[in-house]
Amino acid sequence: MMDSNNNFISSESLFNLHINKEIWDDIAEYKDEYAVVLAYREMYRILFAHRAPQIHYRAFLIKHLKDAAITMKLTHCTLHLAVYLLDIFMDNHSITSERILLLANCCLLIAGKVEEYYMKTPKITELNWLVPYPYTVKDYKILEAHILKYFEWNIMIPTAAHYVHYYLQAAVTKEDVRLKQQGVATIVRDMHTTIRTYLDKVLDDVHYMQRHKPSLLSAAIISIARQANKLSEWHEQLEQFTHYTCSDIQFTKMMLLETLPLPCTDCGLTITS
């Protein structure tokens, strides 16, 4: 689990909202405009066909990216975006084993440029420290350009980590504060461990990551985190904010709480880490 960094999102991310204020006072300001942007970008996720010839490398690559994110203190949103780019690019290209780590590093490099403060953006030298054989700067530049061209520069795609950050704006109500006798920030902080656990689970299984709407996954994760902290599983504020009802998220919650890996109806395989 990526537990050395509590930050879901960087303050420099284009998706960032500031949640250090009283959360319910911020909701009206951001809700409509931000929700439209997220929903629009979620619609343009490239469909995953599960046809990557190098899918058997995925578990190894996800571990590599997690370790890199921890080492460089990158946010969950950077990591999730890198994995999205990696999965989709692999799904549509045949990558040689000698360049598979270069691809993972390039995806993290691109995601870091989108999400991180410029001083924390991964550097090629740092990424090369994490691989057994260094690649040249030219190798990175050529593949980075190829990735960006394939995605037509449409790489600002919301992931489950982005949606979790957004939904946290509405995750805690005044009634929760009254019942718990704790401030909003404390309650949200107590939810972090559960949230990180399930965001990690989403990364590990390509079917969660690429075959399920990140907004729905995130709503289910917020609900699980609330219950883990002895709060009601859902409330009207979250329903209005996410546009998901309690019944909408039940099947996704059941899948996330299940210990078995997800089956895939299209490919007939079960991919585990």
N, C-alpha and C positions, 0 to 999 in steps of 0.2 A: 504494500500500500504506500502511496506517495504521502507519507505522514510527516515529512520534514518541512513541509511548506503548507501553512494554513490558508494561503491566498488562493482563492478560486480564480481571480482575475486581477490583472495589473491595472493600476490607475491610468496607464497610458492606452489601454485597450479602447478601441472604438465602441465596444459594447459596454464599457464601464458605466455603472451608476454608483453614486456615493451613498453608502448605506450607514454612515456613521451618525446621521441625524436620527431623530425619532422616525421610525420607518413609516408609520401610518400617515405622518405629515407630508411625506414625499410622494405617496402613491399617486395622487391626483396630478401632480406635476409631470410625471414620467409615463403614466400608464398608456395613454392612447397612442402617442407618437412612437414610443419605444416598441410597443406591442406590434404595431404595423410593420416596423422595420424588421423585427425578428421573424414575424410570420412570412413576410415577403422573402427573406433570405432563406428561411427553412424550406420554402417551396422549391428553391433552385438547387437543392442538394442533388448531386448526380446519383442516379439509381445504381445500386450495387447488384451485380449479376452473379457474384461468387464464381468467377471463372479464372482467377489469377493462377497461372501455372506454378507460382512460387508461394502459394498459400501456406505450405508447410513451414515456411520460414517465419510466419507471423508471430507466433509465441516468442520466439527468440528476439524478433525486432521490437515487440512491445516492451519486453524486459529492458532491452537496450535503451529505448526512448525514456522509459520510466527512470532508469538509473541516470541517464543524462540530465533529465529534468531535475532530479534531486541534487545531483552534483552542481548544477548551474543555478539552482534555486529558482527555477522557472515555475510559472503558475499552472494550475490545472487546466485553464483554458488554452494555454499554449500547447500543453501536452495533448489535449483532446483534439485540437485543430490539426496538429501534426499527424496524429493517427488517422483522422479523417482523410487528409491528403494522401497519406501512405496507402491506405486501403483502396481508395478509388483509383489511384495511379497504378497500383499493382494489378487491380482488377482489369485494367485496360492495356497493359503492357507486359511484355516478357522481359524480366530483368535477370541478368546473369548473376550467379552466386557471388562473383568477385565484386559486384557493384551494389549488392543489396544493402550493405551498411551505408554506402554513399547515398543511396536513395533515402534511407531513414534520416540520415543527418541533414540532407537538403530539405526534407519536409519540416524538420525541427527548426532549421534556419529560417525558412519562410514563415512558419508560424510565429517564431520569436519576433520577426520584423513587424508582424501585424499586431502582436499582443503586448510586447514588453517595452519598458523604458529603454531608450537607445543604449544606455550604458550596460543593460543586462541582456541585450540581444546576443544570442550565441555567436561566437567568433569561429571562423574556420579552424584556426589553430587549436581552440578548445575542443571542437568536435573531433579533430584528428587525434587528440589525446585519448579518446574513448574507443578507438578502433585499433586492431592489431597491426594494421599497415596504413600509413597516411596516404590520403589522396591529394592530388595537386589542387591548387587554387583554380586552375583551368577546369579540372574535372567538376568541381563544385559549381562554377559559373555556368558551364554548358548544361549540366543537368538541371540546375535551378531555373534557367531560362526555358528549358524544355517542359518542366513541370508547370510553370506559369503560363506558357503558351497553351498547354493542354487544357488547363482550367480557364483559359481566356481571361486570366487575371481575376476571376471571380472566386476569390479565396476567403472572403470575409463571411464565412458560413457559421451560423450558431451551432454549437454542440450542446450536449447535455450539461457540460460545465457552465457554459454561458447562461443557459436557461435556469440552472440552479441559482446562480448569482442573482438573476433577475427576479425569480420567484421568492427569494429570501426577503425582498422588499415587503411582501405581504404575508410572510409565513407566520408572523407573531402578531397577535391581537392584544388589545387593551385587557381583554378578559384573561388571556394567558398570563399577562404581567400580574394581574390581580391574584390569580390562583397560585402562581409560582412564587409570588413575592420577590421577583427578580426583574431587573431591567431588560429591555429588548436585547441589548448587545450581549448580555450574559446568556440569555436563552438561545440566541443564534449561535454563540460560541459553543454551547453545550451540544448543539445539533451537528457541529462540524465533523466529529469523528464518524458518526453514522453516514453522513453525506459522503465523506471521502471514501468510506468502505464501498459504497454502492457505485460511486463514480468509477472507482477502480474496477469493479465487476463489469461495468459497461465497457470499459476499455478492453478487458481480457477476452470477451466473446465478440467476434466480428458480427454476429447476428444482432446483438444489442446495438452495437456501434453503428451499423450501417442499414439494418433492416427495420428499425423502429424509430418513430419520430422522437427526436431529442426533447421536444417540449413535453410529450407524454411521459417519457422516461423520467424527466426531471420532476414533474408533478408527483409521480409515484414515489420518487426518492424523498421529496420533501415530506410527504405523508408518512413514510416509514420513519423518517427522522423525528417527526413530531410524536409518533406513538412510542418510539424508543425513549423519548424524554417525558413520557407520561402526560402527553397532551392529546386532545382529540385528533383523530386522523385527518380531518378536513374541516373547513369552515367557510362561511359565506364570502368572506374577504378573499380567500384563495380562489374560490369558484369564480368570482367576478374578475379576478386578476388574471387567472390562467385560462379561463373559458372552458375548464374541465370540471365536471361534477364528480362527486365522490364515486358514483357508479362507473364513470368513464375510466377511472384509474385502477379499478379493482383487478382486472386481468393482468395488467402490467405489474402491479404490486405483487401479485401471486407469482409471476414469473421471476421477478427479482428476488423474492424471498425463497424461491426454490433453490436447493443446493445442486441439482443436476444441471448439466449444460443444456443450452437451447438446441432443439432439433431444427433443421432447416428443411422446409417442405419443398423448396426448389431444387436444392442440390443433393438432398438425402444424406448429408454429412452432419456430424456434430463436431464443432471445432472447440477445443479446450486449450487452456494455457498450460 
